[in-house]
Amino acid sequence: MKNIFKKIVVFLLTLEARAFLARFKPVVIAVTGTVGKTSTKDAIAAALAPFVMVRKSEKSYNSDIGVPLAILGEKNQWNNPFGWTFVFLKGIFNLLFLNSPNFLVLEVGTDRPGDIRAIVKWLKPHIVVVTKLSRAPVHVGNFSSIGELIAEKGALVSSLRSGGTLVVNADDTDVLAFRALAQAGTKVVSFGFSEDADVRAGEFASLVEINGTLGTPPLYAALAALAVAKTFGFDLARAAKALSARALAPGRMRILSGINGARIIDDTYNSSPVAVAEALKTLEEIQIQEVHSTNARGKKIAVLGDMLELGDLSNGEHKKMVEEAVRIADVVWLIGERAAGTGIVSQKIRVFSDARSAGEVLHAELRAGDIVLIKGSQGMRMERTVERALAEPARASELLVRQEKEWKRKS
């Protein structure tokens, strides 16, 4: 989107979003962190749905354009001026004649310094949820330091309304430190595996069944959602039931059926050092069942694309990723110059130029019993690898991330 055109769009969207908030006065729940924002936002909306009318950010709408779009309940029109004109006119009509959801669950992120500070000039949430703060997060390359990026996230906490609630990850000391940024009188509710957490995994694990996915990140998202439900005094058993029944978003540790009876762990939504470490840990813990027809065991395969926007941390973090993958997996496929350029030598490693070429080979080589983890940053388009390995490629638009026409047109 051209710079001047984008500024006009942001200005008009923000104007309408502020008018929306002023007129309808919804309860605003804002989610931030460096890992798990989108999954947590989705989980919160699902947990609240049995009790209130709730609207959430679509996909990962979390920017100067995405947050107003989420408030208005509209979709990104990219570079289409006619589409944006329709959005603005529809927004005026809705303000004048329609009712609105009484709860908004918004994802708030940052690509560069000042992003969140610009949003909180006009967005004053009732509840802020902080998921996790990685010491090697996505977009850190756009900041002068990790501390500057974390401080940008902290601006959302400082924007909490008087008497608001801060929901924090009890297992992350950096997140817990955000309590100092909240003004006096802010209620703090914690979630996690820690015995000190207000909403503990041990207490609710039996209530929440998260089918079709693996690892601890989905459980953290569910715990955060239950913590939010608890602040309103909602029935947590009913909220947990709604969480168990929800449809999971594509590309987030979802288990998919692969070609020839293989299984795919699709974690292609995005990647960062913390997220890839969690994914590899999950792959390590999986016990591959014997394939009775052949009495043979499948292989654990890690297909890993570059982690982008890590700045000076890139070389070291990619080396850690590859070392861990070689330790855990039987086969390691690397896509991108950063992953392939660590200098690590192993007979397990194969290098591919792009996601499509890796997908073609995976399609040819996957066998019954194999389980393959596929992960990489958004820009690496790892969903293309998954698509070629699917047992039902005709369902790609339903199962995979970035299936919109705008994404399909991108190289």
C-alpha positions in Angstrom: 0.0 0.0 0.0 1.4 3.4 -1.0 2.5 5.5 1.9 0.2 8.5 1.3 -2.8 6.3 0.5 -2.1 4.2 3.7 -2.0 7.3 5.9 -5.4 8.4 4.5 -6.8 4.9 5.2 -5.4 4.8 8.7 -6.7 8.3 9.5 -10.3 7.5 8.3 -10.3 4.0 9.9 -9.1 5.4 13.2 -11.7 8.2 13.1 -14.5 5.7 12.6 -13.2 3.3 15.2 -13.0 6.1 17.8 -16.6 7.1 17.0 -17.6 3.5 17.3 -16.0 3.2 20.8 -17.5 6.5 21.9 -21.0 5.6 20.8 -21.3 1.9 21.8 -18.9 1.9 24.8 -17.9 -1.8 24.5 -15.7 -3.6 27.0 -12.3 -3.7 25.3 -9.9 -6.6 25.9 -6.5 -6.0 24.4 -4.0 -8.9 23.9 -0.3 -8.3 23.5 3.0 -10.2 23.8 5.7 -11.5 21.5 4.3 -15.1 21.2 0.8 -16.5 21.2 -1.3 -13.3 20.7 -3.6 -14.6 17.9 -4.2 -17.9 19.6 -5.0 -16.2 22.9 -7.3 -13.7 21.3 -9.2 -16.5 19.6 -9.5 -18.4 22.8 -10.7 -15.4 24.8 -13.5 -14.8 22.2 -14.5 -18.4 22.3 -14.6 -18.5 26.2 -16.7 -15.3 26.3 -19.1 -16.2 23.5 -21.6 -18.2 25.7 -22.1 -15.1 27.9 -21.9 -12.0 25.8 -22.0 -10.7 22.3 -18.3 -10.6 21.3 -16.3 -9.4 18.3 -12.6 -10.3 17.9 -9.8 -9.3 15.5 -9.9 -11.3 12.3 -6.7 -13.3 11.7 -3.8 -11.3 13.2 -5.2 -7.8 12.7 -3.0 -6.0 15.2 -1.6 -2.9 13.6 -2.6 0.7 12.9 -4.9 -0.6 10.2 -5.7 -3.9 11.8 -7.0 -2.7 15.2 -9.5 -0.2 13.7 -10.7 -2.8 11.2 -11.2 -5.3 14.1 -13.2 -2.7 16.0 -15.4 -2.0 13.0 -15.7 -5.7 12.1 -14.4 -5.1 8.5 -11.7 -6.8 6.3 -8.5 -5.5 4.8 -9.1 -4.1 1.3 -5.4 -4.0 0.6 -4.8 -1.6 -2.4 -8.4 -1.4 -3.5 -9.7 2.2 -3.2 -13.3 1.1 -4.1 -13.2 -1.5 -1.4 -12.0 1.1 1.2 -14.7 3.5 0.1 -17.3 0.8 0.8 -15.8 0.1 4.2 -16.0 3.8 5.2 -19.5 4.2 4.0 -20.6 1.0 5.7 -19.0 2.2 8.9 -21.0 5.4 8.9 -24.2 3.4 8.3 -23.4 1.1 11.1 -22.7 3.9 13.5 -26.1 5.5 12.7 -28.4 2.6 12.5 -27.0 -0.7 14.0 -26.2 -2.1 17.4 -22.8 -3.4 18.3 -21.2 -6.3 20.2 -20.7 -5.3 23.8 -17.3 -7.0 24.1 -14.3 -6.5 21.8 -11.2 -8.8 21.9 -8.4 -7.0 20.1 -4.8 -8.2 19.2 -2.3 -5.3 19.5 1.2 -5.8 18.1 4.2 -3.8 16.9 6.5 -4.0 14.0 8.6 -0.9 14.9 9.0 1.7 17.6 5.9 3.8 18.3 3.3 1.4 16.8 1.6 0.6 20.1 2.1 4.1 21.5 0.2 5.5 18.5 -2.7 3.1 19.1 -3.1 3.7 22.8 -3.4 7.4 22.3 -7.1 6.6 21.5 -7.6 3.0 22.6 -8.0 2.6 26.4 -8.7 -1.0 27.2 -10.6 -2.4 30.2 -8.5 -5.5 30.3 -4.9 -6.1 29.0 -3.7 -9.7 28.5 0.1 -10.3 28.2 0.9 -13.7 26.8 4.7 -14.2 26.7 7.8 -12.0 26.2 10.5 -13.7 24.2 14.1 -12.5 24.5 14.5 -13.1 20.8 11.2 -12.0 19.3 10.0 -11.4 15.8 10.6 -7.8 14.6 13.4 -7.2 17.1 15.6 -6.3 14.1 13.4 -3.1 13.7 14.3 -2.0 17.3 17.5 -0.7 18.9 17.3 -3.4 21.5 15.1 -6.1 23.0 14.3 -3.8 25.9 12.9 -1.2 23.5 10.6 -3.7 22.0 9.4 -4.9 25.4 8.9 -1.3 26.5 6.7 -0.8 23.4 4.5 -3.7 24.5 4.4 -2.3 28.0 2.8 0.9 26.7 -0.4 -1.1 26.3 -0.3 -2.0 30.0 0.2 1.7 30.9 -2.9 2.6 28.9 -5.3 0.5 31.0 -8.4 2.3 32.2 -8.7 3.2 35.9 -9.9 0.2 37.8 -9.0 -2.1 34.9 -7.6 -5.6 35.0 -4.2 -6.9 33.9 -4.0 -10.6 33.0 -0.4 -12.0 33.0 1.5 -15.2 32.4 2.6 -16.4 35.8 5.4 -18.5 34.3 7.2 -15.5 32.5 9.2 -13.2 34.8 9.3 -10.5 32.1 5.5 -10.5 31.9 5.1 -10.4 35.6 7.4 -7.3 35.7 4.7 -5.5 33.7 2.6 -5.3 36.9 4.8 -2.3 37.8 3.5 -0.4 34.8 -0.2 -0.6 35.7 -1.7 2.3 37.7 -2.8 1.9 41.3 -6.0 0.1 41.7 -5.5 -2.2 38.7 -6.6 -5.8 39.4 -4.0 -8.5 38.4 -5.0 -12.0 37.5 -2.4 -14.6 36.5 -2.5 -17.8 34.6 0.0 -20.6 33.9 1.5 -23.8 35.3 2.9 -22.1 38.4 1.3 -23.0 41.7 1.1 -19.2 42.4 -1.1 -18.7 39.3 -4.7 -17.7 39.9 -5.8 -19.9 37.0 -3.6 -23.0 37.0 -3.1 -25.6 34.4 -3.5 -28.4 36.9 -6.9 -27.2 37.9 -8.4 -26.8 34.4 -6.5 -29.3 32.2 -9.2 -31.9 32.7 -11.9 -29.4 31.7 -10.4 -28.1 28.4 -9.8 -30.7 25.7 -8.0 -29.1 22.8 -8.3 -31.6 19.9 -6.4 -31.4 16.7 -3.3 -29.6 18.1 -0.2 -30.3 20.1 2.1 -28.6 22.6 1.7 -26.2 25.5 0.9 -22.9 23.6 -2.7 -23.9 23.0 -3.1 -24.7 26.7 -1.6 -21.3 27.7 -4.1 -19.6 25.3 -6.9 -21.5 27.0 -5.7 -20.6 30.5 -5.5 -16.9 29.6 -9.1 -17.1 28.2 -10.3 -18.7 31.5 -8.5 -16.0 33.4 -10.4 -13.3 31.5 -13.7 -15.2 32.0 -12.9 -15.3 35.7 -12.6 -11.6 36.0 -16.2 -11.2 35.0 -17.4 -14.0 37.3 -18.6 -16.2 34.4 -19.1 -20.0 34.8 -15.6 -21.4 34.1 -16.8 -24.9 33.4 -19.1 -23.5 30.7 -16.3 -21.3 29.3 -14.0 -24.3 29.2 -16.6 -26.3 27.3 -16.8 -23.5 24.7 -13.0 -23.6 24.4 -13.0 -27.3 23.8 -15.6 -27.0 21.0 -14.0 -24.1 19.1 -12.5 -24.5 15.7 -8.7 -23.9 15.8 -7.0 -21.4 13.6 -4.8 -22.8 10.8 -1.1 -23.0 11.0 -0.8 -23.2 14.8 0.5 -26.7 15.8 -2.4 -28.3 14.0 -2.3 -32.0 13.2 -3.1 -32.7 9.6 -3.3 -35.9 7.5 -0.4 -36.2 5.2 0.1 -38.2 2.0 0.7 -42.0 2.3 -0.5 -42.1 5.9 2.0 -39.6 7.3 1.0 -36.9 9.8 1.8 -33.2 9.6 2.3 -30.8 12.4 1.4 -27.6 10.7 3.0 -24.6 12.6 3.4 -22.4 9.5 1.6 -19.3 10.8 4.9 -17.7 11.8 8.1 -18.4 13.6 10.5 -17.1 16.3 13.1 -18.7 18.5 10.8 -19.3 21.4 8.0 -20.7 19.1 10.3 -23.0 17.2 11.9 -24.3 20.4 8.4 -25.2 21.7 7.5 -26.8 18.4 10.7 -28.9 18.4 10.1 -29.9 22.0 6.7 -31.2 21.1 8.1 -33.2 18.2 10.6 -34.7 20.6 7.9 -35.8 23.0 5.8 -37.5 20.3 5.9 -41.3 20.4 5.6 -42.6 16.8 3.3 -45.6 16.7 4.3 -48.7 14.8 2.7 -49.1 11.5 1.1 -52.6 11.8 1.0 -53.3 8.1 4.8 -53.1 7.8 5.9 -53.5 11.4 8.1 -50.4 10.7 8.4 -47.1 12.5 8.1 -43.8 10.8 10.6 -40.9 11.0 10.5 -37.6 12.8 11.1 -34.9 10.2 11.7 -31.2 10.9 11.2 -28.9 7.9 12.3 -25.5 9.1 12.3 -22.1 7.3 14.1 -19.0 8.2 13.1 -16.9 11.2 12.9 -13.3 9.8 13.4 -9.9 11.4 15.8 -11.0 14.2 18.5 -8.4 13.5 21.8 -9.1 15.1 20.4 -12.1 16.9 19.7 -14.0 13.7 22.9 -16.0 13.3 23.0 -17.2 16.8 19.3 -18.1 17.0 19.3 -20.0 13.7 22.4 -22.0 14.9 20.5 -22.9 18.1 17.5 -23.9 16.0 19.4 -26.2 13.7 21.4 -27.8 16.6 18.2 -28.6 18.4 16.5 -29.9 15.3 19.5 -32.2 14.5 19.4 -33.5 18.1 15.6 -34.3 18.0 14.7 -35.2 14.5 15.7 -38.1 12.3 15.7 -35.8 9.2 16.1 -32.0 9.1 15.2 -30.0 6.0 16.3 -26.3 6.0 14.7 -23.6 3.8 16.3 -20.2 3.4 19.8 -18.7 3.6 19.7 -18.0 7.3 18.8 -21.6 8.4 21.1 -23.1 5.8 24.0 -20.8 6.6 24.8 -21.8 10.2 27.8 -23.9 9.2 26.4 -26.9 11.0 27.3 -30.2 9.3 25.2 -33.3 9.7 24.1 -36.2 7.5 20.5 -35.5 8.7 20.4 -32.1 7.0 19.1 -31.3 3.5 18.8 -27.8 2.1 16.2 -26.4 -0.2 15.9 -23.1 -2.0 12.3 -22.5 -1.2 9.1 -23.9 0.3 7.7 -25.1 -3.0 10.7 -27.3 -3.9 10.7 -28.8 -0.4 7.1 -29.6 -0.8 7.6 -31.5 -4.0 10.3 -33.7 -2.4 8.2 -34.2 0.7 5.3 -35.3 -1.5 7.5 -37.9 -3.1 9.2 -39.2 0.1 6.7 -39.2 2.9 5.7 -42.6 4.1 3.2 -44.2 6.5 4.1 -43.5 10.1 6.2 -40.4 9.4 5.5 -37.3 11.3 6.7 -34.0 9.9 6.9 -30.6 11.7 6.7 -27.7 9.2 7.5 -24.2 10.5 8.9 -20.9 9.4 8.3 -17.2 9.4 5.4 -15.8 7.5 7.6 -14.5 4.7 9.0 -18.0 4.0 5.4 -19.2 2.9 5.9 -22.6 4.5 2.2 -23.3 3.9 3.3 -24.2 0.4 5.3 -27.1 1.7 2.3 -28.3 3.7 0.0 -28.1 0.7 2.1 -30.5 -1.4 2.2 -33.0 1.6 -1.5 -33.0 2.4 -3.5 -36.1 2.0 -6.4 -33.9 0.8 -4.8 -31.0 -1.1 -8.3 -29.9 -2.3 -9.0 -28.8 1.2 -6.0 -26.5 1.3 -8.1 -23.3 1.4 -9.9 -24.7 4.5 -6.9 -26.1 6.3 -4.0 -23.8 5.7 -3.0 -20.2 6.4 -2.6 -17.4 3.8 -5.0 -18.8 1.3 -6.6 -15.4 0.4 -6.2 -14.2 -3.2 -3.9 -11.4 -2.1 -1.5 -13.9 -0.6 -1.8 -16.3 -3.5 -0.7 -13.5 -5.9 2.5 -12.8 -3.9 5.7 -14.6 -4.9 
